[in-house]
Amino acid sequence: MNIFKKPSWQLSENEVTPEALFNKRRDFIKLGAGALVSSSLIVEKLAAIENEYRKPLAFTKTSYGTDLSLNSFEQASTYNNFYEFSTSKEKPAKMAHTLVTNPWDIVIEGEVKEEQILRFEELLKKVELEERIYRFRCVEGWSMVVPWIGFPLKKLIDIAHPNSKAKYVEFKTRYEPEMFPDQRRGLMSGAIPYPYVEGLRMDEAMNELAFVAVGMYGKELPKQNGAPLRLIVPWKYGFKSIKSIDNIAFVEKEPKNTWQVVNPVEYGFYANVNPNVDHPRWSQAKERKLGSFLKTKTLMFNGYEQEVGYMYKNMDLRAYF
């Protein structure tokens, strides 16, 4: 009987580059050599190609937002607010290759039964993923509709086991200047205090609409969109939907979010989408969906008034903005 011994240099089948990806890489290498394209541009093009081959996720489709018209994956993944990379909307998609998402740990601390560190993969084993189509509205006046994949935030809260002292949930983006260019600059310029911080009242966090996204458009979350996990709070302006979370703390006092610290006149804790309360520098009465020319009327609570309005029934939304 002949025994075949695998050479040390031979790779396993699952390590082989997919043929389509290999051919596209080859085409770009040819383009770079023939047209003298800069190495940085080639890196950006290759990163964009590899996004097409991100790992598909197993999830259950839901009825959330099935009547809405989706933005394209390209629109949602190339126009982003991610200040850790850049204040430009277009640059994060070109720069996010520096973000290393594996391994990724999430620290759960504060007023909980027991503080813990969860590996991202361990967290996914504890929840069932679902797809929800949500409107997404940014304070600057643009909006989009995205099919997010993830799980209700209240599922994570159940894992954390907060005690009766927990009145708020505080979230932080990972602080690692080697991965985030603007964090490196921030060490010297002090433009934005890092790590980025956001927070929710406990009843907001437990609301059925509050969502932890780990993917979109059927696949893992692109880095520029906040991989490996981010918050989605669809009735609030986009800056509340904090990206690349690695710390979740349950606290007694209302946490100060980053933009509230930077400019408390323009940004408050709640940030509910409200066409009746303008930003000091622009109106919030109308919005423009990415890809559309015409503006449309902004909906109260971004169209989710029936699901969340009761939480703010007796509040002055001009004072608590």
N, C-alpha and C positions, 0 to 999 in steps of 0.2 A: 504494500500500500504506500502510495506517495503522499507525503505530508508536506503541505505548502506552508512555509513560514513567511509571514508578512514582513516585508522589508521595513526598517525603522523609518524610512522616509515617506512611506505610503500613508496618505490621509484616509480617514473614514469617510463614508459617503455624505454624512451630514455636515462635513466641513467643506464640501465642494461648493464653490460659488455658482449660483444659478446661471444657466446659460444666457438668459436674457440680460441679466445684470452684467455678466462678463462682456457680452457684445456691446452694451452701452458704454461700459468703462473704456473699451478699446476704441470706440468711436470718439470719445472725448479726448483720449490721449492723442489720437490722430489730429483732432481739431487743435489741440494745444500745440503740437509740433508744427503743424502746417500754417496756422494762423498766428503763431506767437502769442497765444492767450496766456495771461499771467497765471502763475501757479495758484494764487489765491482764488482766481475765478474757477479754475478746474476743481479745486477743493469744494467750492460752493456748489458747482454743478453735480459733482459726485455725491455730495451730501443730499441734494435734492432727489437724485435717482434712488439712493438707498432708502429714502423715506417711503418710496413706492413699495418697498419690500419689507416694511415693518411687520412684526409678528401679528397675524390676525388674532382677535380675541373671541372667546366663546361667551355669548351674552344672549339675554332674552329681550326681544323687542317689546316695547310698551306702547300705550296709546298716547303718551305725552307728545303733543305738538305734531301729530301726523297730518294735521290740516294746514301746516305751515310750509312755505316754500323755502327749501334749503339753499344756503350759499354753497359754493363749490369748495372742495377741499383746498384748492389752490388759494382761494380768497381767504379762507379761515386760517391757513397756515403760513401766509406770507405777509399779513398785515396784523401786527401784534404789539401790544404794550407789554414790554418786559424790560424794565429799566436796568436790571442787573446787567444786561448786555448793552442797551443803547436807548436813548430817548427817541430815536427814529422808529417809526412803525415798520419799516421794511428791513432794517438791519438785523433784528434778532434771528430771522430765518437763515441769514447768511453767517451768523456768528455762533449759533447754538451748538455747533459741533464740539465746543469745549466743555459742555456739560456732561459729566460722567454720572450715569444713573444706576449703575450696578457696580458695587453693592449700594443699597440705599436703606438707611434705618430711619424709623420714625420714633421719636421720643414722646412718650405720653406721661405727663407729670401734673403736679399741682394737687387739687382737691379730688383725689381719686382713691379707690380702694387700695390700689397698689401701683406705684409707678413702674413703668415697663418700657422696654425698647423693642419695637416690632420691626423685623425685616420686611421689606415691601412684599416679597413673595409670600411670607407667612400671612400677612394681612389679606392678600388675595384669596388664600385658602379658607379664610373665615367668613367670606362674603360671597354672594351670588351677584354676578355682573348683569346689568341691564342697560338698554339703550333708551335715552330720553332726548327728545328733540326740544330744545329750549331756545327762546329768544335771548339774545345777549345784547346789552345796551351799554355803551361807554359814555362817560360824562362829557367827552368832547363832541358828542352828537352823532356818532356813527353806530350802526347796529348790524347784527348778523344773526342767522339761524343755523345752529350746528347740531348734528346728532352726536351727543356725548355718550360715552360708555363709562359706567362706574357703578356706584351704589349709594343709597341714601346716607347722609352724614349721621343720622341717628343710629345706623348699624355700627359705625365706628365708636359712637358714644356708648353704646351697649357694651362694646369690648373694653372700653376704658373704665367703666363702673365709677362715674363721678359720685361724690357724696353730696349731702344736702347743702353744703357751703358753696358749691359751684353754681355761680350765677351767670358766668360768661365763659366762652371758649376763646382762647387766644391761639392764633396760628403764626408760625414764622417760616419764611423761606430759608433754605439752607444758606449759611454764611460760609463761603469758601472763595476768597478772592482769586485763587488760581483758576477757578472755573468761570467766574463772572467778572468780565472786564470793568464794569462800572463800580463794582465793589473795590477793586484795586485802586481806581481813581478816587473813590470816596475816601480812602484812607488819607489822601492828601487834600482833596478839594472840600470834603465834607458837604457835598451838594445834597445828598439824601442819606439819612442815617440807616445803616444796615445792621442786622438783617431786617428785611421787610416784614412788617407786622400787620396783622388784621385781626378782627374779633367779631363775634356775634353774641347776642344775648342768648341765654340757654333755650328759650322758647323758639327763637329764630332757628337755632341750630337743630332743634328737634322737629321743625316743620318738614312735612313730606317733600317739599320742593328742594330743600337744601341738599346738595349732591356733591359727592367726591368723584371727580372724573379721573380715569386712568387711560382713557382712549377716546377716539373720535373717528367717525367715518369707518367703523368696523375694525379699526386697527389700534395699536398702541399709540399713546399720546406723543406727538412730535415734541422734540425738546423745546422748540420755541413757543410751544403752547403750554409749557409748564410741567413736562415730564419729571418724574414718573407719576406724580399725583398732584392734583390741584383742586381747589374749591370752586364750585359753581353755585352762585346765589342769584337766580335769574330775575328776582324782583328788585335787585339792587344794581347800582352802577358797577361797571366792570372792575374797578380797582379793588372791590371787596372780594373778588374771586381770585384769591392769592395763589401763586404758582409754586411749584417745586417745594412742597411743604416737607419739613423734616422735624418739626416740633409742634406739639399740640398740648396746651396747658389749660386746665380748668381752674378758674380763678374767681374770687369773691367780688373784686372791683372791676369796673368797666375798663378794659385795656385801651390805651391810646394807639390808634392805628397810625401808620407811617405818614399818610398825607395829612392827617389831623395834626400831627406834630409839626410837619413842615409848614402848613398854612391853615391854621384853624379857622380863619375867616372864610375860606373857600370850601373846606372839606370838614365834614362832621363824622360822627361815629356811625350813623345809620345809613346814609347814602342810598335811601330808597328812591327809585325812579319816580319822579314827580314832575309832570309838566307845568304845575302851578308854582314851583319854586325854582327860580333861575339860578344858575351859577353866576357869581358876580361879573364874570366877563362874557357870558353868552347865554342866550335863551335855551331852555330845555323843552320848549313847547313842541318842537319838531325834531325829527331825526332823519338820517339818510342811511338806508341799508346798503352795505357794500355791494357795488356793482350796479346800483340804481342811480339815475340822474335826479329824479324828483324826490322831495322830502315828504314824509307822512307825519301825521299827528302822533306825538308820544302818548302812549297809554299809561294810565295810572298804575303804579307798581309793575310797569312793563307788560301789562296785560294779565297779571296774576292777582288782581285785587280780591277776587272771590276766595282765593286760597290763603292770602296773607293779611288782608285788610283788617281783620279782627284784632291782630296783635298791636295795632296802632290806633285803635278806635278813639281813645280819649287823649291822644297826644297832639300837641301843637307841632305839626310837621314842618313849620317854618323855623321854629326854635330848635327842634330835634331833627336837623337835616343830615 
